[in-house]
Every structure is written in structure tokens, then in C-alpha cells.
């Protein structure tokens, strides 16, 4: 479904990303790990056409993402708080995203109903603007909206960061439920245990380059922990 080809990104002449050939198959859950500055967010930003590659290109379902916007109809994402609108309440934001995704209200409300254990009573009905919510609850709002509109591909950058343990568990359960529908996930995370639990394949980035491509197995967590502990 996703093809990264001869991808290079440079900032002020400094190369931060180099991915010669990387494919993500439809219906898979793909994990991306690496230390800070490894290029994870940059890779996702190029995939979402938020930044332009210096060289190469990304294909999303046979569409070059920087040449057409047609991929947006089947792709959603939550990267960080910049995706949110701080002066809206969560309810107003969900209404807005539902309209953007051309999702009927009855449809996206079902998503919110399913996510009630994830919200844990801290998101809806709080009479708060998003800007006044905690980082964890802001994250819940952005993640929930990423599931609107029956997407085929969902891109999540550090989805477990700032979430309390109960919410992390509920998020993993919800992702597992969506995987059963054949949705493709690209997930980056610093939490090795979470990413090895939910992803069938994990790529390790180091200084912008993929240096390990692992089919997840019971030994994957130890393998990754050994690498980062070295």
C-alpha cells in the first residue's frame, strides 16, 4: 500500500533521512522505532506531504503523495497537537473533523461510543477548550479523530506518549479491533513493549536510515532492548 522510493530529506544541507526502498503492505500494522532524531517523524511528515522530500518520492495506494491529494480520502493521521484546534471543545472539534472527513454524524458518534473506555470520562462533557486540557486528554482527542471516516490507512506518531496506563491499554485494544477490519497502521513509538505487542513488523531507524527490519516474534522485544542498551 505504501512505497518509499529513494527517499532523501536534507535540512540546510544536512541529511536527516535516507530510505532507499521500503514497502508497507495493505492491512498490516507497521512499527517504527528509533532514538530521538532518528527520522521517524520526518518520515511520517513526508508520507503525509507535510514536508517535501529532497529526493525520491512516496506512493500511497498507487498515488504519489506530493503530486495528488487523492490519497487523503483514505488516509488519516495524528502526529502532534498541531493537528488540533485549541479554541474548540472536543465536541466541536469532532463535529469539524466529521465534516472534513465527510463522515455522517451517526457514524463518527459510533466511533466515540466505542472509545468511551479510552476516554475514561475525561474528554466529553467537560466544558473545556482543547487548549485547556491536559496533554494526555489532548492526545485522546487527536487519536479519536484519526478513526473518523472509515480510513484505510492510519498514521500515528508516538500515540502512547502522555497517556496514563489505563488509556494505553484501551488504545491497544481499539487498534487491535480496527486491525480486524483490514486497516493499515503506521505507528512510531519509544515504548518498545507496546509497539512489539501490536505490530507485526518493526523497522528500526538510526540517523535516518533503516538498519533493522524485523518480523515481530516473542524475541523481538529483547532484541530491540539489547540494541538500545548497547
C-alpha positions as CSV (number, residue, x, y, z in Angstrom):
1,X,0.0,0.0,0.0
2,X,2.9,2.4,0.9
3,X,6.1,2.6,-1.1
4,X,9.1,4.8,-0.1
5,X,11.5,5.0,-3.0
6,X,15.0,6.5,-3.0
7,X,13.8,8.9,-0.3
8,X,16.2,11.6,0.9
9,X,15.4,14.6,3.1
10,X,18.0,17.3,3.9
11,X,17.7,20.4,6.1
12,X,20.2,23.1,5.4
13,X,22.4,20.6,3.6
14,X,22.3,18.1,6.5
15,X,20.8,14.7,5.6
16,X,18.3,13.5,8.1
17,X,16.5,10.8,6.1
18,X,17.7,8.2,3.6
19,X,15.3,5.4,2.8
20,X,16.2,3.6,-0.4
21,X,13.3,1.1,-0.6
22,X,10.6,0.4,2.0
23,X,7.2,-1.1,1.4
24,X,4.3,-1.4,3.8
25,X,1.6,-3.9,2.7
26,X,-2.1,-3.2,3.0
27,X,-3.7,-4.5,6.1
28,X,-0.5,-4.7,8.1
29,X,0.5,-2.9,11.4
30,X,3.9,-1.4,10.8
31,X,6.0,-0.1,13.7
32,X,8.8,2.4,13.5
33,X,11.3,2.8,16.4
34,X,14.5,4.8,17.0
35,X,16.1,7.3,19.3
36,X,15.2,11.0,19.2
37,X,16.4,12.5,15.9
38,X,16.4,9.1,14.1
39,X,14.0,10.5,11.5
40,X,10.7,8.8,12.5
41,X,8.6,12.0,12.4
42,X,10.3,13.2,9.3
43,X,9.4,10.0,7.5
44,X,5.8,10.3,8.5
45,X,5.7,14.0,7.6
46,X,7.0,13.2,4.1
47,X,4.4,10.4,3.8
48,X,1.6,12.9,4.8
49,X,3.0,15.6,2.4
50,X,3.7,17.9,5.3
51,X,7.3,18.3,4.2
52,X,8.7,17.8,0.7
53,X,11.5,15.2,0.1
54,X,14.8,16.4,-1.2
55,X,14.9,13.4,-3.4
56,X,12.7,10.4,-4.1
57,X,9.0,10.0,-3.5
58,X,6.3,8.2,-1.6
59,X,3.4,6.3,-3.1
60,X,0.2,5.8,-1.1
61,X,-2.1,3.3,-2.8
62,X,-0.5,4.0,-6.2
63,X,-0.7,7.8,-5.7
64,X,2.4,9.9,-5.4
65,X,1.5,12.0,-2.3
66,X,3.2,15.2,-3.5
67,X,1.5,15.1,-6.9
68,X,-2.1,14.4,-6.0
69,X,-4.4,14.8,-2.9
70,X,-6.5,11.8,-3.8
71,X,-4.7,9.7,-1.1
72,X,-6.3,11.9,1.6
73,X,-9.7,10.3,1.1
74,X,-8.5,7.0,2.6
75,X,-5.7,8.3,5.0
76,X,-5.9,9.8,8.4
77,X,-3.2,10.7,11.0
78,X,-2.4,12.2,14.3
79,X,1.2,13.4,14.6
80,X,1.1,16.0,17.4
81,X,-1.0,18.8,18.9
82,X,-0.6,20.9,15.8
83,X,-3.4,18.7,14.3
84,X,-5.8,20.1,16.9
85,X,-7.7,23.3,17.1
86,X,-7.2,24.7,20.6
87,X,-10.1,27.1,20.8
88,X,-12.7,24.4,20.1
89,X,-14.1,22.0,22.6
90,X,-13.6,18.3,21.9
91,X,-17.3,18.1,20.8
92,X,-16.8,21.0,18.3
93,X,-13.6,19.5,17.1
94,X,-15.2,16.1,16.4
95,X,-18.0,17.8,14.6
96,X,-15.5,19.7,12.4
97,X,-13.4,16.6,11.6
98,X,-16.6,14.6,10.8
99,X,-17.4,17.2,8.2
100,X,-13.9,17.3,6.8
101,X,-13.9,13.5,6.5
102,X,-17.4,13.6,5.1
103,X,-18.5,11.2,7.8
104,X,-22.1,11.2,8.8
105,X,-22.7,12.2,12.5
106,X,-24.2,8.9,13.3
107,X,-21.1,7.2,12.0
108,X,-18.5,9.1,13.9
109,X,-20.6,9.1,17.1
110,X,-20.4,5.3,17.0
111,X,-16.6,5.7,17.0
112,X,-16.8,7.9,20.1
113,X,-19.2,5.5,21.8
114,X,-16.7,2.6,21.2
115,X,-13.9,4.8,22.6
116,X,-15.6,5.6,25.9
117,X,-13.3,3.2,27.9
118,X,-10.4,5.0,26.3
119,X,-11.8,8.5,27.2
120,X,-12.4,7.3,30.8
121,X,-14.8,10.2,31.4
122,X,-12.1,12.8,30.9
123,X,-12.8,14.1,27.3
124,X,-16.5,14.6,26.5
125,X,-18.9,16.7,28.6
126,X,-16.1,18.6,30.4
127,X,-17.0,22.0,29.1
128,X,-13.3,22.7,28.3
129,X,-11.5,24.0,25.3
130,X,-8.9,21.6,23.9
131,X,-6.2,24.2,24.8
132,X,-7.1,23.9,28.4
133,X,-7.0,20.2,28.6
134,X,-4.0,18.1,29.8
135,X,-1.5,16.8,27.3
136,X,-2.9,13.3,27.7
137,X,-6.5,14.3,27.1
138,X,-5.5,16.4,24.1
139,X,-3.8,13.3,22.8
140,X,-7.0,11.3,23.3
141,X,-9.0,13.9,21.2
142,X,-6.5,13.8,18.3
143,X,-6.3,10.0,18.3
144,X,-10.0,9.5,18.4
145,X,-10.5,11.8,15.4
146,X,-8.0,9.8,13.4
147,X,-10.5,7.0,13.3
148,X,-13.2,9.0,11.7
149,X,-14.3,8.5,8.1
150,X,-13.5,4.7,7.6
151,X,-9.9,5.2,6.8
152,X,-7.8,2.5,5.1
153,X,-4.5,3.9,6.4
154,X,-3.9,5.4,9.9
155,X,-0.6,7.1,10.7
156,X,0.1,7.6,14.4
157,X,3.3,9.2,15.8
158,X,4.0,8.3,19.4
159,X,0.4,7.5,20.2
160,X,1.1,6.2,23.7
161,X,3.1,9.2,24.9
162,X,1.4,11.3,27.7
163,X,-1.4,8.6,28.1
164,X,-2.0,7.0,31.5
165,X,-1.6,3.2,31.7
166,X,-5.3,2.6,31.5
167,X,-5.7,4.6,28.4
168,X,-2.6,2.9,26.8
169,X,-4.3,-0.5,27.3
170,X,-7.6,0.7,25.9
171,X,-5.9,2.2,22.9
172,X,-4.1,-1.0,22.1
173,X,-7.4,-2.9,22.4
174,X,-9.1,-0.4,20.0
175,X,-6.2,-0.6,17.5
176,X,-6.5,-4.4,17.6
177,X,-10.2,-4.1,16.9
178,X,-9.5,-1.8,13.9
179,X,-6.9,-4.2,12.6
180,X,-9.5,-6.9,12.2
181,X,-11.2,-4.6,9.7
182,X,-8.1,-4.6,7.5
183,X,-7.0,-1.1,8.3
184,X,-3.3,-0.4,7.7
185,X,-1.4,1.2,10.6
186,X,1.9,3.0,10.7
187,X,2.9,3.6,14.3
188,X,6.1,5.1,15.7
189,X,6.8,4.7,19.4
190,X,9.5,5.0,22.0
191,X,7.6,2.3,24.0
192,X,9.1,-0.9,22.7
193,X,6.8,-3.2,24.6
194,X,3.6,-1.5,23.2
195,X,4.9,-1.5,19.6
196,X,6.1,-5.1,19.6
197,X,2.8,-6.1,21.1
198,X,0.6,-4.6,18.3
199,X,2.8,-4.5,15.2
200,X,3.6,-7.5,13.0
201,X,6.7,-5.8,11.6
202,X,9.1,-3.2,13.0
203,X,11.7,-1.1,11.3
204,X,14.5,0.5,13.3
205,X,15.7,3.8,12.1
206,X,19.2,5.1,13.0
207,X,20.3,8.5,11.7
208,X,17.6,8.5,9.1
209,X,18.4,5.0,7.8
210,X,16.6,1.7,8.3
211,X,19.1,-0.6,9.9
212,X,16.8,-3.4,11.0
213,X,13.6,-4.8,9.5
214,X,12.1,-7.3,11.9
215,X,9.1,-9.6,11.6
216,X,7.7,-9.5,15.2
217,X,8.2,-12.6,17.3
218,X,8.4,-13.4,21.0
219,X,12.1,-12.5,20.9
220,X,11.7,-9.1,19.2
221,X,11.3,-7.0,22.4
222,X,14.6,-8.5,23.9
223,X,16.3,-7.9,20.5
224,X,15.3,-4.2,20.5
225,X,16.1,-3.7,24.1
226,X,19.6,-5.2,23.6
227,X,20.2,-2.9,20.7
228,X,19.2,0.3,22.6
229,X,21.1,-0.8,25.7
230,X,24.3,-1.3,23.9
